[in-house]
Amino acid sequence: MRTTIDSAGRVVIPRDLRMRLGLSGGDPVEILERDGHLEIGIVSSAMRLEGSEHGPVAVPEEDLPPLTEEIVRSTIERSRR
């Protein structure tokens, strides 16, 4: 997909891509320069491992929104493409 950089240096990620990737306004992204190309990546949530009676459990460093049925459904659909 093609987009433009505005005069303030901002890049608009097209809506179709944002929807497929589950991105919304305010989500952090990481921009890297590699071999003369820009790469925009989704920033994953920082996690730590804590022990439990059933073994290690990944616990997010910050509060995350609740996992909804809609999020699960859209994640499954994206993985099938």
WOGI-V482647 format. One record per helix or strand of 2 or more residues. SS is the DSSP state (helix for helix, strand for strand). FROM is the first residue (numbers start at 1). TO is the last residue. If there is no record, write none. Layout:
SS/FROM/TO
SS/FROM/TO
//
This chain:
helix/15/21
strand/29/34
strand/37/42
strand/47/52
strand/55/60
helix/69/80
//
